[in-house]
Amino acid sequence: MKDSVVEEHLYLGFSHRYGDSIFPLHTSISLFLLSYCDCKLFKVFLVPTGEDVDDQIVTENLLGDLEVHLISRCQLPVVVQSCCLPAVVVKDGKFCRAGLSVVLRHIIQKTYEADPSKKDVLELLGFKKTCLKACAEVSQWTRLCEISIPLAVEGFLTASPEHCHTIPPDILQLERKLGEPVRIHNDDKIRRQKLQQQKTGAKTAVPILGNEATEEGRTMEIHEHPLPNLELSIAFSKLISQEVSDAVNREAPHIRRIKTSDLPLLDHIFAEGLYFTLTDIVLLPCIHQFLVSRKKQGKNLVNLPLISSWYRRVQEVPGVKKAAGKCNMELLQLPELMSAPEEQLQDFSSVPDELEEDNEDSHFIGGPRPTMTKLMENGIEAKFSLHPYPSWTLDWSNLPSAVSPGEGKMSRDRALRKQQQLNNLVAAVTKLAKPGDVIVDFCSGGGHVGIVLAHMMPLCQVVLIENKELSLIRAKDRSDELGLNNIWFIQANLDYFNGTFNIGVALHACGVATDMVIEHCIKARAAFVISPCCYGFIQNTMKFKYPRSHQFKEILSYKEHMILCRFADQTAVQLPPERRLVGKQCMGLVDLDRAWAAEEQDYSVQVISMEPETCSPKNNMLVGIPA
């Protein structure tokens, strides 16, 4: 165990208790992970949503051996007050991590850093440590597990009796996902082993849990019996760091010659495939509460055989029952479910597959000219406002080195172009800002924009929001070197920031992120200065549909708008000049659609080209001011 670990404060919402869980479910999930990891590194606070919570709640064996404190929302660190819970903040109050996935991943990493022997905890992050790393605004799988299912279960538990008989669509969607083939890195070898087992009908060594020994020492007994598949053996062998037997690993020559396309597919063992991950930790408290409620209603689970099997299997993972006991979760012992008669199964075809969405027609061929001509025939062309301050520049030579983007690991030419980009954004923000304003640098990356703004405008509060931890840590290191006191750092998805602010800024917000930033600014009635990027990544999501404005919707279909987005990325300097010109026009049309959509919300918006245009192939800048 490493010494001198910096204490961090973990803030969890508290609305009420229901059965053996604490609500909101994000809090139960966080506490369950702390118990599973046996993590005591955080000082834990419950933040009641109401005023009638008694301190005695935290003394009634609420969380086993975990010490918990109550704190009102007005007592939270100011940076945490701008975020949705759960949130973790370091002691100086400047660096905050917010949102379920970000907080859970941080708990895992801190646990492993403090005690590197806990490799099973680190394994929760999955292959390449990316489990639930993609933000929910982009990844529909993260959204389902992190947001949709917890909310669906909470809604189910609070629904009136006549409305709680139907299984929530999000639960049915999880059931369907558990029935889909598993795709994992380098699965060819495992699929060949599975084929060989199917052909030979061989017995396989399968880990079977012992009782008390398993929970205390995380050990397993090994038995041999026929398996319906190889996946269970591999999954549980990894949990106890045991190799599958050599007899299983060796494939016959005729098996090695079979085409990959002819190999059997792999079945789910856990939520993300073969291996137990953070996703299973997130889902267990939610599914547990749902199943407990269904049992109280006297409902059987014939519609959810895969979820039921998953629930039983997760209980067999070393450490899960012990963690559940600490959290006062009385896990159900479900019977093995047989396949239900067809007439009893709920129609899954009525459940929308949000992971596929309505983007089928985003795969297309053809150029942008017919679409551009269609817009021209309706009087719409790309148009750019004159740059109001084309020659404005920071005096980079007299600024501290930590302010300059050249302080990072980039070439001199790239650093110069980055300075030119910053000149444009900082000039626009400087004209809009006044003392006391809060300026939010969305998708801040390493803090190139936010650090310059904090240094140049000491009377303004600057907030950097970024999902990538390492980028934000680099930004904080630069800020500490400069001794800045007017800057906060928030590692979170954009949806977890709910603070008030006056100006939103983003340099090269990728794809849909530009529209997310605009939406945040409109909700806060804040001005915005945004340079979009990665137009080719734009597509319909749960929250955003394209085109954005009424004018464009009346003329273009989704497919036609996507054509503009794809060709808006054709502006690289290596391309022929005429092709770059078409790309620039497509950029202008996509951003004109965004500008008009904002103007429908009582904003005045200009689309401007940065000066000089050579500072970036993505050199558009949207400046919006609320009426």
Solvent accessible surface area in square Angstrom, and as a share of the most:
residue,aa,sasa,rsa
1,M,154,0.69
2,K,116,0.49
3,D,124,0.64
4,S,112,0.72
5,V,52,0.30
6,V,95,0.55
7,E,70,0.31
8,E,7,0.03
9,H,34,0.15
10,L,0,0.00
11,Y,5,0.02
12,L,0,0.00
13,G,8,0.08
14,F,4,0.02
15,S,47,0.30
16,H,75,0.34
17,R,98,0.36
18,Y,71,0.27
19,G,60,0.58
20,D,32,0.17
21,S,4,0.03
22,I,9,0.04
23,F,5,0.02
24,P,43,0.27
25,L,0,0.00
26,H,29,0.13
27,T,2,0.01
28,S,11,0.07
29,I,0,0.00
30,S,0,0.00
31,L,4,0.02
32,F,1,0.00
33,L,0,0.00
34,L,4,0.02
35,S,19,0.12
36,Y,9,0.03
37,C,1,0.01
38,D,72,0.37
39,C,6,0.03
40,K,110,0.47
41,L,40,0.20
42,F,14,0.06
43,K,74,0.31
44,V,1,0.00
45,F,21,0.09
46,L,0,0.00
47,V,4,0.02
48,P,23,0.15
49,T,103,0.60
50,G,34,0.32
51,E,176,0.79
52,D,133,0.69
53,V,34,0.19
54,D,86,0.44
55,D,96,0.50
56,Q,104,0.46
57,I,42,0.21
58,V,35,0.20
59,T,100,0.58
60,E,93,0.42
61,N,100,0.51
62,L,5,0.03
63,L,15,0.07
64,G,35,0.34
65,D,94,0.48
66,L,28,0.14
67,E,124,0.56
68,V,14,0.08
69,H,55,0.24
70,L,42,0.21
71,I,25,0.12
72,S,43,0.27
73,R,97,0.35
74,C,108,0.65
75,Q,119,0.53
76,L,5,0.03
77,P,38,0.24
78,V,93,0.54
79,V,2,0.01
80,V,0,0.00
81,Q,68,0.30
82,S,19,0.12
83,C,0,0.00
84,C,43,0.26
85,L,30,0.15
86,P,2,0.01
87,A,0,0.00
88,V,0,0.00
89,V,4,0.02
90,V,29,0.17
91,K,143,0.61
92,D,86,0.45
93,G,19,0.18
94,K,47,0.20
95,F,6,0.03
96,C,0,0.00
97,R,17,0.06
98,A,0,0.00
99,G,0,0.00
100,L,1,0.00
101,S,4,0.03
102,V,13,0.08
103,V,0,0.00
104,L,0,0.00
105,R,25,0.09
106,H,9,0.04
107,I,0,0.00
108,I,0,0.00
109,Q,46,0.20
110,K,31,0.13
111,T,3,0.02
112,Y,57,0.22
113,E,90,0.40
114,A,3,0.02
115,D,24,0.12
116,P,57,0.36
117,S,89,0.57
118,K,43,0.18
119,K,134,0.57
120,D,56,0.29
121,V,3,0.02
122,L,40,0.20
123,E,78,0.35
124,L,1,0.01
125,L,2,0.01
126,G,17,0.16
127,F,116,0.48
128,K,153,0.65
129,K,78,0.33
130,T,69,0.40
131,C,7,0.04
132,L,9,0.05
133,K,102,0.43
134,A,55,0.43
135,C,30,0.18
136,A,3,0.03
137,E,14,0.06
138,V,102,0.59
139,S,23,0.15
140,Q,27,0.12
141,W,52,0.18
142,T,4,0.02
143,R,40,0.15
144,L,2,0.01
145,C,0,0.00
146,E,1,0.00
147,I,34,0.17
148,S,16,0.11
149,I,0,0.00
150,P,2,0.01
151,L,110,0.55
152,A,19,0.14
153,V,0,0.00
154,E,35,0.16
155,G,40,0.38
156,F,12,0.05
157,L,19,0.10
158,T,100,0.58
159,A,37,0.29
160,S,43,0.28
161,P,100,0.63
162,E,119,0.54
163,H,130,0.58
164,C,15,0.09
165,H,95,0.43
166,T,90,0.52
167,I,4,0.02
168,P,16,0.10
169,P,81,0.51
170,D,28,0.15
171,I,0,0.00
172,L,2,0.01
173,Q,3,0.01
174,L,1,0.00
175,E,7,0.03
176,R,60,0.22
177,K,18,0.08
178,L,11,0.05
179,G,50,0.49
180,E,62,0.28
181,P,62,0.39
182,V,6,0.04
183,R,193,0.71
184,I,41,0.21
185,H,121,0.54
186,N,108,0.55
187,D,24,0.12
188,D,44,0.23
189,K,95,0.40
190,I,21,0.11
191,R,22,0.08
192,R,27,0.10
193,Q,9,0.04
194,K,10,0.04
195,L,20,0.10
196,Q,33,0.15
197,Q,18,0.08
198,Q,98,0.44
199,K,119,0.50
200,T,89,0.52
201,G,57,0.55
202,A,48,0.37
203,K,128,0.54
204,T,2,0.01
205,A,28,0.22
206,V,1,0.01
207,P,9,0.06
208,I,71,0.36
209,L,28,0.14
210,G,14,0.13
211,N,129,0.66
212,E,133,0.60
213,A,63,0.49
214,T,1,0.01
215,E,27,0.12
216,E,120,0.54
217,G,48,0.46
218,R,81,0.30
219,T,72,0.42
220,M,28,0.13
221,E,90,0.40
222,I,69,0.35
223,H,85,0.38
224,E,119,0.53
225,H,67,0.30
226,P,91,0.58
227,L,23,0.11
228,P,119,0.75
229,N,22,0.11
230,L,1,0.00
231,E,0,0.00
232,L,43,0.21
233,S,1,0.01
234,I,18,0.09
235,A,1,0.01
236,F,12,0.05
237,S,5,0.03
238,K,92,0.39
239,L,45,0.22
240,I,39,0.20
241,S,107,0.69
242,Q,74,0.33
243,E,146,0.65
244,V,22,0.12
245,S,52,0.34
246,D,98,0.51
247,A,71,0.55
248,V,24,0.14
249,N,44,0.22
250,R,157,0.57
251,E,22,0.10
252,A,30,0.23
253,P,75,0.47
254,H,95,0.42
255,I,1,0.01
256,R,131,0.48
257,R,179,0.65
258,I,44,0.22
259,K,147,0.62
260,T,65,0.38
261,S,97,0.62
262,D,95,0.49
263,L,9,0.04
264,P,26,0.17
265,L,81,0.40
266,L,0,0.00
267,D,66,0.34
268,H,35,0.16
269,I,4,0.02
270,F,0,0.00
271,A,2,0.01
272,E,62,0.28
273,G,1,0.01
274,L,1,0.00
275,Y,60,0.23
276,F,11,0.04
277,T,8,0.05
278,L,0,0.00
279,T,0,0.00
280,D,0,0.00
281,I,1,0.00
282,V,0,0.00
283,L,0,0.00
284,L,1,0.00
285,P,0,0.00
286,C,0,0.00
287,I,0,0.00
288,H,0,0.00
289,Q,1,0.01
290,F,0,0.00
291,L,2,0.01
292,V,26,0.15
293,S,8,0.05
294,R,16,0.06
295,K,134,0.57
296,K,144,0.61
297,Q,59,0.26
298,G,67,0.64
299,K,73,0.31
300,N,97,0.50
301,L,20,0.10
302,V,33,0.19
303,N,24,0.12
304,L,0,0.00
305,P,34,0.22
306,L,72,0.36
307,I,0,0.00
308,S,0,0.00
309,S,24,0.15
310,W,4,0.02
311,Y,0,0.00
312,R,48,0.17
313,R,57,0.21
314,V,1,0.00
315,Q,4,0.02
316,E,63,0.28
317,V,1,0.00
318,P,5,0.03
319,G,3,0.03
320,V,0,0.00
321,K,77,0.33
322,K,86,0.36
323,A,1,0.01
324,A,1,0.01
325,G,47,0.45
326,K,44,0.18
327,C,16,0.10
328,N,43,0.22
329,M,11,0.05
330,E,140,0.63
331,L,28,0.14
332,L,24,0.12
333,Q,142,0.63
334,L,26,0.13
335,P,94,0.59
336,E,127,0.57
337,L,42,0.21
338,M,159,0.71
339,S,107,0.69
340,A,14,0.11
341,P,66,0.42
342,E,153,0.69
343,E,148,0.66
344,Q,96,0.43
345,L,71,0.35
346,Q,55,0.24
347,D,86,0.45
348,F,50,0.21
349,S,97,0.63
350,S,81,0.52
351,V,10,0.06
352,P,86,0.54
353,D,28,0.14
354,E,37,0.17
355,L,56,0.28
356,E,118,0.53
357,E,33,0.15
358,D,76,0.39
359,N,21,0.11
360,E,129,0.58
361,D,59,0.31
362,S,15,0.09
363,H,164,0.73
364,F,44,0.18
365,I,166,0.84
366,G,50,0.48
367,G,33,0.31
368,P,9,0.06
369,R,147,0.54
370,P,98,0.62
371,T,6,0.03
372,M,20,0.09
373,T,65,0.38
374,K,74,0.31
375,L,1,0.00
376,M,106,0.47
377,E,136,0.61
378,N,84,0.43
379,G,69,0.67
380,I,11,0.06
381,E,103,0.46
382,A,29,0.22
383,K,123,0.52
384,F,73,0.30
385,S,40,0.26
386,L,166,0.82
387,H,25,0.11
388,P,73,0.46
389,Y,41,0.16
390,P,78,0.49
391,S,102,0.66
392,W,75,0.26
393,T,83,0.48
394,L,8,0.04
395,D,80,0.41
396,W,36,0.13
397,S,102,0.66
398,N,118,0.61
399,L,33,0.16
400,P,55,0.35
401,S,72,0.47
402,A,2,0.01
403,V,0,0.00
404,S,19,0.12
405,P,0,0.00
406,G,37,0.36
407,E,76,0.34
408,G,33,0.32
409,K,216,0.91
410,M,37,0.17
411,S,69,0.45
412,R,215,0.79
413,D,94,0.49
414,R,122,0.45
415,A,11,0.08
416,L,96,0.48
417,R,98,0.36
418,K,25,0.11
419,Q,33,0.15
420,Q,41,0.18
421,Q,11,0.05
422,L,0,0.00
423,N,17,0.09
424,N,4,0.02
425,L,0,0.00
426,V,0,0.00
427,A,1,0.00
428,A,0,0.00
429,V,0,0.00
430,T,55,0.32
431,K,121,0.51
432,L,48,0.24
433,A,22,0.17
434,K,125,0.53
435,P,101,0.64
436,G,59,0.57
437,D,5,0.03
438,V,38,0.22
439,I,0,0.00
440,V,0,0.00
441,D,2,0.01
442,F,0,0.00
443,C,40,0.24
444,S,11,0.07
445,G,23,0.22
446,G,16,0.16
447,G,0,0.00
448,H,37,0.16
449,V,4,0.03
450,G,0,0.00
451,I,0,0.00
452,V,0,0.00
453,L,0,0.00
454,A,1,0.01
455,H,59,0.26
456,M,78,0.35
457,M,26,0.11
458,P,92,0.58
459,L,128,0.64
460,C,6,0.04
461,Q,41,0.18
462,V,0,0.00
463,V,3,0.02
464,L,0,0.00
465,I,0,0.00
466,E,14,0.06
467,N,41,0.21
468,K,126,0.53
469,E,39,0.17
470,L,126,0.63
471,S,14,0.09
472,L,0,0.00
473,I,63,0.32
474,R,137,0.50
475,A,0,0.00
476,K,32,0.14
477,D,85,0.44
478,R,25,0.09
479,S,2,0.01
480,D,80,0.41
481,E,112,0.50
482,L,39,0.19
483,G,49,0.48
484,L,19,0.10
485,N,129,0.66
486,N,18,0.09
487,I,0,0.00
488,W,48,0.17
489,F,1,0.00
490,I,0,0.00
491,Q,17,0.07
492,A,1,0.01
493,N,7,0.04
494,L,13,0.06
495,D,45,0.23
496,Y,18,0.07
497,F,7,0.03
498,N,85,0.44
499,G,13,0.13
500,T,123,0.71
501,F,12,0.05
502,N,62,0.32
503,I,3,0.02
504,G,0,0.00
505,V,0,0.00
506,A,0,0.00
507,L,22,0.11
508,H,45,0.20
509,A,1,0.00
510,C,57,0.34
511,G,1,0.01
512,V,14,0.08
513,A,19,0.14
514,T,0,0.00
515,D,4,0.02
516,M,10,0.04
517,V,0,0.00
518,I,13,0.07
519,E,39,0.18
520,H,21,0.09
521,C,0,0.00
522,I,30,0.15
523,K,152,0.64
524,A,33,0.26
525,R,108,0.39
526,A,1,0.01
527,A,10,0.07
528,F,0,0.00
529,V,0,0.00
530,I,0,0.00
531,S,0,0.00
532,P,1,0.00
533,C,25,0.15
534,C,35,0.21
535,Y,0,0.00
536,G,15,0.15
537,F,143,0.60
538,I,0,0.00
539,Q,75,0.33
540,N,9,0.05
541,T,14,0.08
542,M,79,0.35
543,K,72,0.31
544,F,5,0.02
545,K,94,0.40
546,Y,11,0.04
547,P,7,0.04
548,R,64,0.23
549,S,0,0.00
550,H,115,0.51
551,Q,72,0.32
552,F,0,0.00
553,K,101,0.43
554,E,146,0.65
555,I,29,0.15
556,L,8,0.04
557,S,57,0.37
558,Y,29,0.11
559,K,81,0.34
560,E,40,0.18
561,H,1,0.00
562,M,0,0.00
563,I,16,0.08
564,L,0,0.00
565,C,0,0.00
566,R,65,0.24
567,F,53,0.22
568,A,0,0.00
569,D,45,0.23
570,Q,47,0.21
571,T,10,0.06
572,A,37,0.29
573,V,111,0.64
574,Q,156,0.69
575,L,39,0.19
576,P,60,0.37
577,P,92,0.58
578,E,112,0.50
579,R,112,0.41
580,R,78,0.28
581,L,105,0.52
582,V,17,0.10
583,G,1,0.01
584,K,30,0.13
585,Q,64,0.28
586,C,0,0.00
587,M,0,0.00
588,G,1,0.01
589,L,4,0.02
590,V,1,0.01
591,D,0,0.00
592,L,8,0.04
593,D,0,0.00
594,R,5,0.02
595,A,3,0.03
596,W,41,0.14
597,A,18,0.14
598,A,1,0.01
599,E,71,0.32
600,E,71,0.32
601,Q,90,0.40
602,D,92,0.48
603,Y,10,0.04
604,S,71,0.46
605,V,16,0.09
606,Q,80,0.36
607,V,7,0.04
608,I,1,0.01
609,S,15,0.10
610,M,0,0.00
611,E,67,0.30
612,P,53,0.33
613,E,88,0.39
614,T,112,0.65
615,C,0,0.00
616,S,8,0.05
617,P,57,0.36
618,K,22,0.09
619,N,10,0.05
620,N,0,0.00
621,M,0,0.00
622,L,0,0.00
623,V,12,0.07
624,G,0,0.00
625,I,79,0.40
626,P,34,0.21
627,A,114,0.88
